[in-house]
Amino acid sequence: RGFPSQASQDASAERLALLICLKDLLVWEQMQPSDLCKICDKRQVAITGTESHGELMDLLADAAWEARGIPINKLPSRTVAFGLLDRIESLEKRSLADVRAALKKKSGELPVSMSKAGMLKLLLDIAVWEQLQPEELSALCGAVDTPAPMGAAGPGSLLGRGAAGQMVQQLLSDSLAKLAEKKRSLVSRIDDRQMADAVLQEVVRLEDLPTAQLKQEYKEKWGLPVEPKMSPQQIISRISTMLVWQYLSTTELRNECRLLEVSVDGLRNSNDDAEREELVQRLVVHLCTSKWEGLGIPVQRIGSIGGCMEAVEHWERLDSMSPMTLRKEWDKMGFPLPPEGMTLNGIRTSLKSAAIWQQLPLQELRKECIQQHVPINTLNPSQPEDAQRKQLGGELMRSLCASYYYEAKGIPIRQLGSTESAATLHAEYEKLEALDIDELLVEYQRFGLPPVQLHRDDLICRIKDMLLWSKLPYEWLCEECQKRGVDSDVDAASDDKCRVLFDRLLITFCEHRYRE
């Protein structure tokens, strides 16, 4: 099918990634082009919207190759691309010493200590560069500010493979130099060289950990939750930053706090070690909470690091759940209605909201209820705070799932203003479906309208409209009138404005008869 295999550091994860990829491919092959365009948009694959199904599949395959670090469209053929991938995957199964030897064969002595994953990535880059046309190599040298050999200034140059080989070596040297500079920059503020080397060695170790083991270590050793869609590179970057902080002097830590606008007020100044420990803790809290806020976790409203961490962990689990597991989680969370009419993304978003409500203090839950127009007048303030929080959280979940449940059944819960009104209207709608044509006519005339000759379905639609109008608040009745071309101006002195508008709407069903 032209797609590359998925990169993974352990066999079980590789098999799972391959199964997921195959499942996606089988689904995509049966999709209509319009639906496949949505998949491309979701994966940020550039399209015009006019492509055929086959062209869209090719674009998705190209994007998968690019994600593996292989610019498929710059290589001679997909056969070459698969050959490169086979070589790297063969090396992945070899020892660290073998991979290092393979890289040394290309580069000579390595200027820095590198992880196996880092060396494999560089070997893949070299393999790609060796397949590029001289003009592509020249352009690549220009893009990374690496001078190309004389005669390799641009497209169309008559360049031998010797000059191309020189450019590959220059690109390799540039990559190694940048890597060395990046590592020097990471530990540049650590005065003790032995400690700095220890940090770099730890980063190398982390880079070679399988993803599952890396996440486990992040949780257990650092006591932090893995965030939704947090990549291994992001975890390593986070740990690297925290490692460096642990070896900085008190003065450097204070400077870091000022730079990141982290407060240093109220520090315990019993001794230098205690102050350093507290400064590191404040920096770690700031580093994590700023990321959590960016994800949508209301850190300030939750008010506790423990509560925020539980919410983050819950969100991360939700993002990895299958459709079946998500629906089980829906029941487990205690939503009072099934997730009818909801997309999987809607179910996941609702569950994330519920995870936040579980962590909010009572006062913030009250504010949330008011903002969501959820009544709180049934709350008993004499109850323990946990009982009140549980009740308000339940009301919010009930309101949330009711909005999806009833909207899917054609009941505009937002306009009605409460789940109680929606539930009442839904029950009345259900009763209509059980009535025969004569019973429906009786129900129709109950609104003061003359008998009509209508098909059963049309009659039910009219009665449903009238039932809805009878429950809408004034502002929504005005909008309904305007939508149907009915005058919505009502005398301010009128005792029952809703009744006036309701009668005007009823007249639209029979005015043509009276005109005749």
Residue pairs with C-beta under 8 A, 6 or more apart in sequence:
1 25
1 57
1 61
2 57
2 58
2 61
2 78
3 21
3 25
3 60
3 61
3 64
3 65
4 64
4 65
4 68
4 70
4 81
4 82
4 85
5 14
5 18
5 21
5 85
5 89
6 14
6 17
6 18
6 20
6 21
7 17
7 68
8 14
8 17
8 210
8 211
9 92
9 117
9 208
9 209
9 210
9 211
10 210
10 212
13 210
13 211
13 212
28 36
28 39
28 57
28 60
29 57
31 39
31 53
32 53
33 51
33 52
33 53
33 56
36 53
36 56
36 57
36 60
37 47
37 49
37 51
37 56
39 56
39 60
40 46
40 47
40 56
40 59
40 60
41 47
43 60
43 63
45 59
45 60
45 62
45 63
46 59
47 56
47 59
51 59
61 72
62 72
62 73
65 71
65 72
65 81
66 72
68 85
69 121
69 124
69 125
69 128
70 81
70 84
70 85
70 124
70 128
71 128
72 78
72 81
74 128
74 132
74 133
74 136
75 81
75 84
75 128
75 131
75 132
76 131
80 131
84 124
84 127
84 128
84 131
87 127
88 120
88 123
88 124
88 127
91 98
91 99
91 102
91 120
91 123
92 120
94 102
96 116
96 208
99 116
99 119
99 120
99 123
100 110
100 114
100 119
102 119
102 123
103 110
103 114
103 119
103 122
103 123
104 110
106 123
106 126
106 172
107 172
107 173
107 176
110 176
111 176
111 177
111 179
111 180
112 176
112 179
112 180
112 183
112 200
113 200
113 201
113 204
114 122
114 179
114 204
115 203
115 204
115 205
115 206
115 207
115 208
116 207
116 208
117 207
117 208
118 179
118 204
118 207
122 172
122 175
122 176
125 171
125 172
125 175
126 168
126 172
129 137
129 140
129 167
129 168
129 171
129 172
130 168
132 140
132 164
134 152
134 157
134 159
134 163
134 164
134 167
135 154
135 155
135 156
135 157
135 159
137 148
137 152
137 164
137 167
137 168
137 171
138 148
138 152
138 153
138 154
138 155
138 157
138 159
138 167
139 154
139 155
140 167
140 171
141 147
141 148
141 152
141 167
141 170
141 171
142 148
144 171
144 174
145 174
146 167
146 170
146 171
146 174
147 170
148 167
148 170
149 163
149 166
149 167
151 157
151 158
151 159
151 163
152 159
152 163
152 167
183 200
183 203
186 199
186 200
186 203
186 240
186 244
187 196
187 197
187 199
187 200
187 244
189 244
189 248
189 252
190 196
190 199
190 244
190 247
190 248
191 249
192 247
195 247
196 247
199 240
199 243
199 244
199 247
202 243
203 236
203 239
203 240
203 243
206 214
206 217
206 235
206 236
206 239
206 240
207 236
209 217
209 232
211 232
214 232
214 235
214 236
215 226
215 235
218 224
218 226
218 235
218 238
218 239
219 225
219 226
222 239
222 242
224 238
224 284
224 288
224 309
225 309
225 310
225 312
225 313
225 316
226 235
226 312
226 313
226 316
227 234
227 291
227 292
227 295
227 312
227 315
227 316
228 295
228 312
228 315
228 316
228 318
228 319
229 319
230 316
238 287
241 287
242 280
242 284
242 287
245 253
245 256
245 280
245 283
245 284
246 280
248 256
248 276
249 276
250 272
250 275
250 276
250 279
253 276
253 279
253 280
253 283
254 264
254 279
256 262
256 279
256 283
257 263
257 264
257 279
257 282
257 283
258 264
260 283
260 286
262 282
262 283
262 286
263 282
264 279
264 282
267 275
267 278
267 279
268 274
268 275
268 278
269 275
285 305
289 299
289 305
289 308
292 299
292 308
292 311
292 312
293 299
295 312
295 315
296 352
297 308
297 311
297 312
297 315
297 356
298 356
298 360
299 308
301 360
301 364
302 308
302 311
302 356
302 359
302 360
302 361
302 364
303 361
303 364
304 359
307 359
308 359
310 355
310 358
310 359
311 355
311 356
311 358
311 359
314 352
314 355
315 352
315 355
318 326
318 329
318 348
318 351
318 352
318 355
319 348
321 329
321 348
323 344
326 344
326 347
326 348
326 351
327 339
327 347
329 351
330 338
330 339
330 347
330 350
330 351
333 351
333 354
333 397
334 394
334 397
335 350
335 354
335 397
335 398
335 400
335 401
336 394
336 397
336 398
336 401
336 402
337 398
337 401
337 402
337 405
338 405
339 346
339 347
339 350
339 401
339 404
339 405
340 404
340 405
340 408
340 409
341 404
341 405
341 407
341 408
341 409
342 350
342 404
342 408
346 404
350 400
350 401
350 404
353 396
353 400
354 393
354 396
354 397
354 400
357 365
357 368
357 392
357 393
357 396
357 397
358 393
360 368
360 389
361 389
362 385
362 388
362 389
362 392
365 389
365 392
365 393
365 396
366 376
366 392
368 374
368 392
368 396
369 375
369 376
369 392
369 395
369 396
370 376
372 396
372 399
372 400
373 399
373 417
373 418
374 392
374 395
374 396
374 399
375 395
375 418
376 392
376 395
378 391
379 388
379 391
379 392
380 388
381 388
383 391
398 419
399 419
402 413
402 419
402 422
402 423
403 413
403 414
403 419
406 413
406 419
406 422
406 423
406 426
407 413
409 426
409 429
410 429
410 464
411 422
411 425
411 426
411 429
411 468
412 468
413 419
413 421
413 422
415 472
415 473
415 476
416 422
416 425
416 471
416 472
417 473
421 471
424 471
425 467
425 468
425 471
428 467
429 464
429 467
432 440
432 443
432 460
432 463
432 464
433 460
435 443
437 456
437 459
440 456
440 459
440 460
440 463
441 451
441 452
441 459
443 463
444 451
444 452
444 459
444 462
444 463
445 451
447 466
447 506
448 506
449 506
449 509
449 510
450 510
450 513
452 459
452 509
452 510
454 462
462 509
465 505
466 505
466 506
469 477
469 480
469 502
469 505
469 506
470 502
472 480
472 498
473 498
474 497
474 498
474 501
477 488
477 498
477 501
477 502
477 505
478 488
478 501
480 486
480 501
480 505
481 487
481 488
481 501
481 504
481 505
482 488
484 505
484 508
486 501
486 504
486 505
486 508
487 504
488 501
490 497
490 500
490 501
494 500
